[in-house]
Amino acid sequence: MHKILLWFISLFFLNNLLLNAQEKFTISGTISEKNSNETLIGVNVIFPEIQSGTTTNEYGFYSITLPKGTYNIVISYLGFKTISETLTLSENIVKNFSLTESLENLDEIIITEDIERLNIKTPQMSINRLSANTIKDIPVVLGEADIIKAITLLPGVTNTGEGSSGFNVRGGATDQNLILLDEATIYNSSHLFGFFSVFNPDAIKDLRLYKGGIPARYGGRVSSVLDIYQKEGNSKAFHMNGGLGLVSSRLLAEGPLKKEKGSFLFGGRSSYAHLFLPLFDLDNVAYFYDLNTKLSYKINNRNNIYLSGYFGRDVFRIQDSFENSYGNAVFNFRWNHLFSDKVFSNLSLIYSNYDYDLKLNFVEFDWVSGIKNFNLKYDFKHYLNNKFKLQYGLNSIYYKFNPGDIKPTTESSGINPFKLTDKYALENAIYLDTNHQVSDEFSLSYGLRLSTFHRMGQNELNVYENDQPVLFNDNFQIYEKADPIDVEIFKRSDVIAKFLNIEPRASLAYQINAKNSIKASYNRMSQYLHLLSNTNSPTPLDVWTPSGKYVKPQLLDQFAVGFFTNFKESNYTLEIESFFKTVKNRIDYIDGADLVANNAIEQVILNGRARAYGLELLLRKNEGRLKGWLAYTLSKSEQQTKGRTSQESGINNGHWYKTPFDKTHDLSVTGSYELNGKWKLNSNFIFQTGQPTTFPNGQYEFNGITIPNYNDRNTDRLPSYHRIDISARYTPKPDKTNGWKSYWTFGIYNLYNRRNAASIAFRRNQDNGKNEANRLSIFGVVPSISYNFKF
């Protein structure tokens, strides 16, 4: 407690130190969209005469302190009409603004000169933002707008192929991404194993992807942060919008609970392609559904409350032999309180649950696993003056892990009921973030996060000789499971293992001139949770395990440097970044690791390390009838697990090997062309180096059985991946502003029918006895059509 008091005393001292004798006053308020009263994130509040300004936070609030005087204030935001007013600052002022959509300029990729200059100056780097309108313009498979597919068109972001879940950032694994929906953790971001994302674009207000230079308010993952906020709902009038597609539909309703004071939002999506499978004599099922909800209420000018939630479910069944279902459920209660015109706070109480159910009817058992957490967050944003801003807060998360509960599905099943040992953990953190405008040319962002992790008591924990759950067999040069020599019993309040990590963060920007700047960043992050996965399983496994006695937390150090420029009057922007990162204690699996229903997972994993480095380029065309971007990444991602002693060979003989998400070249080109008021054409081209894999390099026979012999891990690659997608949006009445508004979207995914390999399997041809390779492709050319409406 004394440390926390010392921390706040330091903040108070710093506040007084930075204030000078010049008389200053504060202007603060909220900026919202005029028709709906929806607060807007990232609105620019600019004072051109003094080259100063700020932006609204996640709840539309802004605050800036300036010397006494008369100023011209400019409020600008993408896709909205700019407001310019003159005001006299002779006392503290609370001033709210309402912005009106710009009918002449609705495309949210467009960037104005003022906004770009502000971005050039800020020390934030390795951050990408996409609007819901931009995402809806991008052609995707089956015509369903998809957030995850959209961000993979950005530099440094890939996935591991069609039909795969999640995404990879700068050579990191999918479990190294922190995915937040209204501050609640989403543990699986995909529907139907990656064909769709869990995020309904109609319900999304803001999306930010942090790849590096991650602020100290975020923690718990070592690769990236995808921070998504839902809309609050229209507090002025009732509206509905939705869409009808070939395989799925969606509907969203929003309106006032009490006009100008409260609002609601309810949205739902569902796929229904499986309903047509019986027409083809197929007894298979594959569908998803999800629900979004949010309630908002303004108590008074200083207090707002929010209740938001998400529930999604996937079901996948192959006849009567196999069934898999999984889903996320999250709820969040938030209270915004304005202590003063300079101190904004947000208190959040969050519940998140992810469960995974696998039924294997041919062996007559049902396996259920999952992870739950309860999260308390209290965050403050302190606007000390126009050159110095603080963010600080605390966070506490309680976890419950269910590794597996196995039950027989029939009375004749040979499977006995078996419950794997539940695991518990407590993660705490305090943080301080600082944004410091040192001079007109030089700005800094720096912070510190202190995180702790306590692995709490559980019913049973194996004890091994010399604390080594994995043994090395010198005769066969392989790793094997160790037999426990005892079992420890703990009370829930006991602490099995504890970790403490200090995580410094720093970013800087130097503005060379009005059009050019250079930036650099460093961040250290800790990750205490690990996703266990085995790509050889019949379905992707989602089993999370905490750090503890035998599993260490992952520790990241990442450096990045970049050059940012506008040219041709800001019609074009160019971002070039280079990064290098290392990760300690990245888990690796011994050969033949079995992850299904394993109550002693420590027996099949070792702690290794990983590294990734590369160069990213993002070139945007921001204005004109043709807009879009080109993104290119040149990178390398590797992993290494050495032997624990000189006698051990380690994994892959202790050599560095390519991770499954290593993509040497990743190129995407995204464009949109406004043909006229009714037609808008969109397209994208993607090229990626093939995914690393391991092919057999020979075979031998033993007792009449042919056994393949394999190369070292991931020394081979699948063929390169590439495709072109196109779409056209047709708006019958583009000038209509009231009543029923609609548009059609026509698309073709994989235009030239490229049969990209999801995997390659080797087998013996039964007819001629020769070995052959069999390529599995998920999609060829896929046409789509959808009807979208709003009223």
QUIZIJO-V148394 format. One record per residue. N is the residue number from 0. RES is the residue in one small letter. PSI is psi in whole degrees, -180 to 180 (999 if undefined). Layout:
N;RES;PSI / N;RES;PSI
//
This chain:
0;m;-38 / 1;h;-30 / 2;k;-39 / 3;i;-41 / 4;l;-42 / 5;l;-37 / 6;w;-47 / 7;f;-34 / 8;i;-41 / 9;s;-40 / 10;l;-43 / 11;f;-43 / 12;f;-42 / 13;l;-38 / 14;n;-49 / 15;n;-33 / 16;l;-35 / 17;l;-18 / 18;l;141 / 19;n;179 / 20;a;-16 / 21;q;137 / 22;e;126 / 23;k;154 / 24;f;162 / 25;t;134 / 26;i;130 / 27;s;167 / 28;g;-166 / 29;t;142 / 30;i;130 / 31;s;171 / 32;e;132 / 33;k;-44 / 34;n;-30 / 35;s;-16 / 36;n;14 / 37;e;126 / 38;t;151 / 39;l;136 / 40;i;135 / 41;g;22 / 42;v;138 / 43;n;125 / 44;v;107 / 45;i;140 / 46;f;93 / 47;p;-36 / 48;e;-34 / 49;i;10 / 50;q;49 / 51;s;162 / 52;g;-179 / 53;t;-178 / 54;t;159 / 55;t;150 / 56;n;-165 / 57;e;-13 / 58;y;19 / 59;g;9 / 60;f;142 / 61;y;157 / 62;s;136 / 63;i;140 / 64;t;128 / 65;l;160 / 66;p;154 / 67;k;137 / 68;g;-176 / 69;t;131 / 70;y;156 / 71;n;121 / 72;i;132 / 73;v;125 / 74;i;115 / 75;s;145 / 76;y;144 / 77;l;127 / 78;g;5 / 79;f;154 / 80;k;138 / 81;t;139 / 82;i;133 / 83;s;124 / 84;e;159 / 85;t;132 / 86;l;151 / 87;t;123 / 88;l;94 / 89;s;1 / 90;e;169 / 91;n;134 / 92;i;136 / 93;v;116 / 94;k;118 / 95;n;150 / 96;f;146 / 97;s;125 / 98;l;146 / 99;t;137 / 100;e;142 / 101;s;110 / 102;l;-25 / 103;e;-9 / 104;n;67 / 105;l;-16 / 106;d;120 / 107;e;5 / 108;i;-22 / 109;i;137 / 110;i;126 / 111;t;165 / 112;e;-44 / 113;d;-43 / 114;i;-41 / 115;e;-39 / 116;r;-37 / 117;l;-40 / 118;n;-35 / 119;i;-35 / 120;k;-31 / 121;t;144 / 122;p;-10 / 123;q;133 / 124;m;172 / 125;s;34 / 126;i;134 / 127;n;141 / 128;r;141 / 129;l;140 / 130;s;164 / 131;a;-37 / 132;n;-41 / 133;t;-44 / 134;i;-40 / 135;k;-21 / 136;d;-17 / 137;i;126 / 138;p;135 / 139;v;166 / 140;v;137 / 141;l;9 / 142;g;7 / 143;e;117 / 144;a;137 / 145;d;120 / 146;i;-45 / 147;i;-42 / 148;k;-35 / 149;a;-43 / 150;i;-21 / 151;t;-7 / 152;l;-1 / 153;l;156 / 154;p;141 / 155;g;1 / 156;v;127 / 157;t;174 / 158;n;174 / 159;t;20 / 160;g;168 / 161;e;141 / 162;g;12 / 163;s;149 / 164;s;152 / 165;g;-165 / 166;f;161 / 167;n;138 / 168;v;121 / 169;r;49 / 170;g;13 / 171;g;166 / 172;a;165 / 173;t;-32 / 174;d;-5 / 175;q;8 / 176;n;127 / 177;l;116 / 178;i;119 / 179;l;132 / 180;l;110 / 181;d;45 / 182;e;-5 / 183;a;140 / 184;t;131 / 185;i;121 / 186;y;-20 / 187;n;119 / 188;s;8 / 189;s;145 / 190;h;145 / 191;l;48 / 192;f;35 / 193;g;-6 / 194;f;-32 / 195;f;162 / 196;s;164 / 197;v;-1 / 198;f;122 / 199;n;112 / 200;p;-24 / 201;d;-26 / 202;a;-2 / 203;i;133 / 204;k;-42 / 205;d;144 / 206;l;129 / 207;r;132 / 208;l;118 / 209;y;116 / 210;k;-22 / 211;g;173 / 212;g;38 / 213;i;128 / 214;p;157 / 215;a;-14 / 216;r;-14 / 217;y;143 / 218;g;175 / 219;g;-10 / 220;r;158 / 221;v;6 / 222;s;-53 / 223;s;171 / 224;v;123 / 225;l;106 / 226;d;115 / 227;i;133 / 228;y;135 / 229;q;158 / 230;k;157 / 231;e;-21 / 232;g;154 / 233;n;120 / 234;s;8 / 235;k;-37 / 236;a;158 / 237;f;134 / 238;h;154 / 239;m;148 / 240;n;159 / 241;g;-168 / 242;g;150 / 243;l;123 / 244;g;-179 / 245;l;-33 / 246;v;-13 / 247;s;160 / 248;s;164 / 249;r;155 / 250;l;135 / 251;l;133 / 252;a;141 / 253;e;150 / 254;g;-180 / 255;p;137 / 256;l;-44 / 257;k;124 / 258;k;131 / 259;e;-5 / 260;k;-43 / 261;g;157 / 262;s;162 / 263;f;157 / 264;l;127 / 265;f;129 / 266;g;148 / 267;g;150 / 268;r;154 / 269;s;144 / 270;s;154 / 271;y;16 / 272;a;-29 / 273;h;-19 / 274;l;-21 / 275;f;-7 / 276;l;-37 / 277;p;-24 / 278;l;-23 / 279;f;20 / 280;d;36 / 281;l;126 / 282;d;38 / 283;n;159 / 284;v;135 / 285;a;106 / 286;y;166 / 287;f;162 / 288;y;154 / 289;d;158 / 290;l;134 / 291;n;140 / 292;t;150 / 293;k;133 / 294;l;133 / 295;s;142 / 296;y;131 / 297;k;107 / 298;i;-49 / 299;n;-169 / 300;n;-14 / 301;r;-5 / 302;n;129 / 303;n;144 / 304;i;151 / 305;y;143 / 306;l;115 / 307;s;156 / 308;g;160 / 309;y;139 / 310;f;126 / 311;g;152 / 312;r;141 / 313;d;141 / 314;v;129 / 315;f;122 / 316;r;136 / 317;i;103 / 318;q;-133 / 319;d;11 / 320;s;-24 / 321;f;134 / 322;e;135 / 323;n;131 / 324;s;147 / 325;y;160 / 326;g;163 / 327;n;147 / 328;a;124 / 329;v;148 / 330;f;145 / 331;n;124 / 332;f;127 / 333;r;144 / 334;w;116 / 335;n;130 / 336;h;134 / 337;l;105 / 338;f;-38 / 339;s;-178 / 340;d;-2 / 341;k;-12 / 342;v;114 / 343;f;137 / 344;s;155 / 345;n;122 / 346;l;128 / 347;s;135 / 348;l;117 / 349;i;138 / 350;y;133 / 351;s;136 / 352;n;132 / 353;y;127 / 354;d;154 / 355;y;126 / 356;d;126 / 357;l;118 / 358;k;122 / 359;l;93 / 360;n;-26 / 361;f;-18 / 362;v;5 / 363;e;53 / 364;f;159 / 365;d;127 / 366;w;124 / 367;v;132 / 368;s;169 / 369;g;178 / 370;i;136 / 371;k;150 / 372;n;150 / 373;f;126 / 374;n;129 / 375;l;123 / 376;k;140 / 377;y;112 / 378;d;144 / 379;f;143 / 380;k;121 / 381;h;112 / 382;y;87 / 383;l;-52 / 384;n;-175 / 385;n;-5 / 386;k;-7 / 387;f;119 / 388;k;144 / 389;l;145 / 390;q;131 / 391;y;160 / 392;g;-174 / 393;l;162 / 394;n;135 / 395;s;127 / 396;i;128 / 397;y;127 / 398;y;145 / 399;k;124 / 400;f;128 / 401;n;97 / 402;p;-24 / 403;g;139 / 404;d;112 / 405;i;129 / 406;k;143 / 407;p;146 / 408;t;-11 / 409;t;161 / 410;e;-27 / 411;s;2 / 412;s;142 / 413;g;3 / 414;i;129 / 415;n;144 / 416;p;137 / 417;f;128 / 418;k;117 / 419;l;152 / 420;t;124 / 421;d;150 / 422;k;151 / 423;y;149 / 424;a;158 / 425;l;123 / 426;e;126 / 427;n;153 / 428;a;147 / 429;i;151 / 430;y;160 / 431;l;124 / 432;d;139 / 433;t;132 / 434;n;120 / 435;h;115 / 436;q;97 / 437;v;-43 / 438;s;-178 / 439;d;-28 / 440;e;-24 / 441;f;126 / 442;s;151 / 443;l;151 / 444;s;120 / 445;y;154 / 446;g;177 / 447;l;137 / 448;r;131 / 449;l;116 / 450;s;144 / 451;t;152 / 452;f;125 / 453;h;116 / 454;r;112 / 455;m;169 / 456;g;151 / 457;q;170 / 458;n;-47 / 459;e;143 / 460;l;125 / 461;n;147 / 462;v;135 / 463;y;154 / 464;e;130 / 465;n;21 / 466;d;38 / 467;q;96 / 468;p;-12 / 469;v;129 / 470;l;155 / 471;f;125 / 472;n;108 / 473;d;-33 / 474;n;-44 / 475;f;-4 / 476;q;46 / 477;i;161 / 478;y;143 / 479;e;160 / 480;k;140 / 481;a;147 / 482;d;134 / 483;p;145 / 484;i;-10 / 485;d;173 / 486;v;131 / 487;e;141 / 488;i;131 / 489;f;153 / 490;k;158 / 491;r;-33 / 492;s;-9 / 493;d;155 / 494;v;115 / 495;i;-43 / 496;a;150 / 497;k;148 / 498;f;147 / 499;l;130 / 500;n;137 / 501;i;127 / 502;e;91 / 503;p;148 / 504;r;143 / 505;a;138 / 506;s;149 / 507;l;153 / 508;a;135 / 509;y;119 / 510;q;109 / 511;i;-46 / 512;n;-168 / 513;a;-17 / 514;k;-12 / 515;n;144 / 516;s;160 / 517;i;147 / 518;k;155 / 519;a;154 / 520;s;156 / 521;y;138 / 522;n;141 / 523;r;136 / 524;m;153 / 525;s;143 / 526;q;120 / 527;y;-8 / 528;l;149 / 529;h;135 / 530;l;122 / 531;l;127 / 532;s;149 / 533;n;107 / 534;t;-10 / 535;n;-3 / 536;s;156 / 537;p;-20 / 538;t;148 / 539;p;131 / 540;l;138 / 541;d;81 / 542;v;115 / 543;w;142 / 544;t;144 / 545;p;161 / 546;s;154 / 547;g;-145 / 548;k;-36 / 549;y;-9 / 550;v;118 / 551;k;155 / 552;p;149 / 553;q;140 / 554;l;124 / 555;l;140 / 556;d;122 / 557;q;134 / 558;f;143 / 559;a;148 / 560;v;144 / 561;g;163 / 562;f;132 / 563;f;134 / 564;t;150 / 565;n;146 / 566;f;164 / 567;k;57 / 568;e;41 / 569;s;12 / 570;n;-26 / 571;y;145 / 572;t;147 / 573;l;129 / 574;e;126 / 575;i;123 / 576;e;144 / 577;s;140 / 578;f;155 / 579;f;129 / 580;k;150 / 581;t;147 / 582;v;120 / 583;k;152 / 584;n;34 / 585;r;123 / 586;i;147 / 587;d;157 / 588;y;139 / 589;i;159 / 590;d;134 / 591;g;18 / 592;a;133 / 593;d;116 / 594;l;-13 / 595;v;124 / 596;a;39 / 597;n;114 / 598;n;-3 / 599;a;67 / 600;i;-22 / 601;e;-15 / 602;q;-10 / 603;v;8 / 604;i;151 / 605;l;156 / 606;n;123 / 607;g;-151 / 608;r;161 / 609;a;160 / 610;r;153 / 611;a;146 / 612;y;154 / 613;g;-177 / 614;l;131 / 615;e;144 / 616;l;133 / 617;l;113 / 618;l;122 / 619;r;143 / 620;k;117 / 621;n;-18 / 622;e;163 / 623;g;177 / 624;r;-28 / 625;l;121 / 626;k;164 / 627;g;-165 / 628;w;158 / 629;l;127 / 630;a;131 / 631;y;138 / 632;t;129 / 633;l;116 / 634;s;170 / 635;k;138 / 636;s;124 / 637;e;160 / 638;q;150 / 639;q;136 / 640;t;103 / 641;k;164 / 642;g;148 / 643;r;-22 / 644;t;173 / 645;s;-19 / 646;q;-19 / 647;e;144 / 648;s;-21 / 649;g;-177 / 650;i;133 / 651;n;38 / 652;n;26 / 653;g;6 / 654;h;154 / 655;w;139 / 656;y;156 / 657;k;136 / 658;t;162 / 659;p;-15 / 660;f;22 / 661;d;121 / 662;k;106 / 663;t;-49 / 664;h;134 / 665;d;111 / 666;l;133 / 667;s;140 / 668;v;122 / 669;t;131 / 670;g;153 / 671;s;141 / 672;y;122 / 673;e;99 / 674;l;-46 / 675;n;-168 / 676;g;-25 / 677;k;-30 / 678;w;135 / 679;k;127 / 680;l;139 / 681;n;149 / 682;s;160 / 683;n;149 / 684;f;136 / 685;i;134 / 686;f;132 / 687;q;143 / 688;t;143 / 689;g;151 / 690;q;136 / 691;p;144 / 692;t;177 / 693;t;120 / 694;f;152 / 695;p;143 / 696;n;6 / 697;g;-176 / 698;q;162 / 699;y;161 / 700;e;140 / 701;f;116 / 702;n;40 / 703;g;3 / 704;i;130 / 705;t;123 / 706;i;124 / 707;p;151 / 708;n;133 / 709;y;154 / 710;n;180 / 711;d;164 / 712;r;132 / 713;n;38 / 714;t;-12 / 715;d;174 / 716;r;151 / 717;l;162 / 718;p;155 / 719;s;147 / 720;y;131 / 721;h;154 / 722;r;164 / 723;i;133 / 724;d;145 / 725;i;153 / 726;s;160 / 727;a;133 / 728;r;127 / 729;y;120 / 730;t;106 / 731;p;-40 / 732;k;80 / 733;p;-22 / 734;d;-2 / 735;k;130 / 736;t;-18 / 737;n;162 / 738;g;-152 / 739;w;120 / 740;k;142 / 741;s;163 / 742;y;157 / 743;w;145 / 744;t;123 / 745;f;132 / 746;g;157 / 747;i;116 / 748;y;134 / 749;n;65 / 750;l;-43 / 751;y;20 / 752;n;44 / 753;r;125 / 754;r;78 / 755;n;138 / 756;a;121 / 757;a;-32 / 758;s;163 / 759;i;122 / 760;a;145 / 761;f;137 / 762;r;168 / 763;r;129 / 764;n;124 / 765;q;-21 / 766;d;-47 / 767;n;-3 / 768;g;3 / 769;k;152 / 770;n;145 / 771;e;156 / 772;a;135 / 773;n;117 / 774;r;130 / 775;l;121 / 776;s;138 / 777;i;-52 / 778;f;141 / 779;g;-140 / 780;v;135 / 781;v;110 / 782;p;157 / 783;s;157 / 784;i;139 / 785;s;150 / 786;y;126 / 787;n;142 / 788;f;163 / 789;k;138 / 790;f;999
//
